[in-house]
Amino acid sequence: MRRSRLVGFLTSVLLAAGAALTGAATAQASPAAVTGGYVALGDSYSSGVGSGSYIGSSGDCKRSTKAYPYLWAAAHSPSSFDFTACSGARTGDVLAGQLGPLGSSTGLVSISIGGNDAGFADVMTTCVLQSESSCLARINTARAYVGQTLPGNLDSVYSAIRTKAPNARVVVIGYPRFYKLGTSCIGLSETRRKAINDASDLLNTTIAKRAADHGFTFGDVRSPFTGHEICSGSAWLHSVNWLNIGESYHPTAAGQSGGYLPVLNSAA
């Protein structure tokens, strides 16, 4: 009887210890629960251009039910969800038309912004349609803008977010590298592809620095997109889509759910 009780006691202790360890591991792996409302700001990478299933009432903003903000809200059921991200948005557009839902009860804000300020669409158009020298020159112009002008624009947006949502956790999400290098690929030369990737890295570094200086969290999507760039054979980004040019160089639905959503999950 004593042996039976001893075995039972030891079994209970081991089970309790296992549960405690499992619980601790789960707690470490999962971010703290967000309390309050969630507001999703930003440009086409946040609105979900390229992923389809656009919400009719969003019009030209092309907000998608497959975009990472919508997927996060569906999975976590925040007390409120306001989705104001819009295709084509620049920093000035965020300041002028997206911040209305922010308030003291906002618990989480996500935003991707800066690519359109730097002339992303024009860079890609130039690199696809014009000479290599024109492509590189346009990229250099964009890099100069990112280094000299964009930081101040980002500061204005981030300061306004903090003023309007003083209690929110703010996650600033970056952009993927667009091309897989070192492989044969129809279209742009290796030189153009590398220059575009390097410019994307500069954009991410600039955004991350400004976000950190405001006490915000930077969500880096480059790692989850590695192996899923254009030319990878398993791309989570659209290449040039001549039938729907606006979706070119935007994440697919898989890119939203497999690339962006996990980054927000880990940072929120």
Residue pairs with C-beta under 8 A, 6 or more apart in sequence:
31 265
31 266
31 267
31 268
34 76
34 78
34 107
34 108
34 169
34 268
35 79
35 107
36 78
36 79
36 80
36 105
36 106
36 107
36 108
36 167
36 168
37 78
37 79
37 80
37 81
37 82
37 101
37 103
37 105
37 106
37 107
37 108
38 69
38 72
38 73
38 76
38 78
38 80
38 81
38 82
38 106
38 107
38 108
38 109
38 110
39 81
39 82
39 84
39 101
39 102
39 106
39 108
39 109
39 110
39 165
39 168
40 46
40 67
40 69
40 70
40 73
40 81
40 82
40 83
40 84
40 85
40 109
40 110
40 111
41 84
41 85
41 94
41 98
41 99
41 109
41 110
41 111
41 113
41 161
42 85
42 86
42 89
42 94
42 98
42 110
42 111
42 112
42 113
42 173
43 85
43 86
43 87
43 88
43 89
43 90
43 112
43 113
43 115
43 116
44 50
44 62
44 85
44 86
44 87
44 88
44 89
44 116
44 250
45 112
45 115
45 173
45 175
45 250
45 251
45 260
46 67
46 68
46 69
46 85
46 110
46 111
46 112
46 173
47 58
47 61
47 62
47 63
47 64
47 67
47 83
47 85
47 86
47 87
47 89
48 54
48 62
48 63
48 64
48 65
48 66
48 67
48 68
48 69
48 70
48 85
48 256
49 62
49 64
49 87
49 246
49 247
49 250
50 237
50 238
50 247
50 250
50 251
50 252
50 255
51 64
51 66
51 67
51 250
51 251
51 252
51 253
51 255
51 256
52 64
52 66
52 253
53 64
53 65
53 66
53 253
54 62
54 63
54 64
55 63
55 64
55 65
58 83
58 86
60 86
60 87
60 88
61 85
61 86
61 87
62 86
62 87
62 246
63 70
63 83
63 85
63 86
64 70
64 253
64 256
66 253
66 256
66 257
67 83
67 85
67 256
67 260
68 110
68 173
68 256
68 257
68 260
68 261
68 264
69 81
69 83
69 85
69 110
69 264
70 83
71 256
71 257
71 261
72 110
72 261
72 264
72 265
72 268
73 81
73 83
76 268
78 107
78 108
79 105
79 107
80 101
80 105
82 101
84 97
84 98
84 99
84 100
84 101
85 98
85 111
85 112
86 93
86 97
86 98
87 246
88 116
89 98
89 113
89 116
90 113
90 116
90 117
90 153
91 113
91 114
91 117
91 150
91 153
91 154
91 156
91 157
92 153
94 111
94 113
94 157
95 156
95 157
95 160
99 160
99 161
99 164
102 109
102 161
102 164
102 165
102 168
103 164
103 165
104 165
104 166
104 167
105 167
106 164
106 165
106 167
106 168
107 167
107 168
107 169
108 168
108 169
108 170
108 171
108 268
109 161
109 165
109 168
109 169
109 170
109 171
110 170
110 171
110 172
110 173
110 219
110 264
110 268
111 157
111 161
111 170
111 171
111 172
111 173
112 172
112 173
112 174
112 175
113 154
113 157
114 146
114 150
114 153
114 154
114 203
114 206
114 207
115 175
115 203
117 145
117 149
117 150
117 153
118 142
118 145
118 146
118 150
118 203
119 138
119 141
119 142
119 145
120 142
120 249
122 138
123 135
123 138
123 139
123 142
123 196
123 199
124 196
124 248
124 249
126 134
126 135
126 138
127 135
127 138
127 139
127 188
127 192
127 196
128 187
128 188
128 240
132 189
132 191
132 192
135 188
135 192
135 195
136 191
136 192
136 195
139 195
139 196
139 199
142 199
143 199
143 202
146 199
146 202
146 203
146 206
147 202
147 206
150 203
150 206
151 206
151 209
151 210
154 206
154 207
154 210
154 211
155 210
155 213
155 214
158 170
158 172
158 210
158 211
158 214
158 216
159 214
161 168
161 170
162 170
162 214
162 215
169 217
169 268
170 211
170 214
170 215
170 216
170 217
171 216
171 217
171 218
171 219
171 264
171 267
171 268
172 207
172 208
172 210
172 211
172 216
172 217
172 218
172 219
173 218
173 219
173 221
173 260
173 263
173 264
174 203
174 204
174 207
174 208
174 218
174 219
174 220
174 221
174 222
175 200
175 203
175 204
175 221
176 200
176 221
176 222
176 225
176 229
176 236
176 237
176 251
176 255
176 259
177 197
177 200
177 201
177 222
177 225
177 226
177 229
178 193
178 196
178 197
178 200
178 229
178 230
178 237
178 249
179 185
179 188
179 193
179 194
179 196
179 197
179 229
179 230
179 231
180 227
180 229
180 230
180 231
180 232
181 190
181 193
181 194
181 197
182 190
183 231
183 232
185 193
185 230
185 231
187 231
187 239
187 240
188 196
193 231
201 222
204 220
204 222
207 218
208 218
208 220
211 217
211 218
212 218
217 267
219 263
219 264
219 266
219 267
220 263
221 259
221 260
221 263
224 258
224 259
224 262
224 263
225 236
225 237
225 255
225 259
227 234
228 234
228 235
228 236
228 237
228 254
228 255
228 258
228 259
229 235
229 236
229 237
230 237
230 239
230 249
235 252
236 251
236 252
236 254
236 255
236 258
236 259
237 249
237 250
237 251
237 252
237 255
238 247
238 248
238 249
238 250
238 251
238 252
239 248
239 249
240 248
240 249
241 247
241 248
251 259
251 260
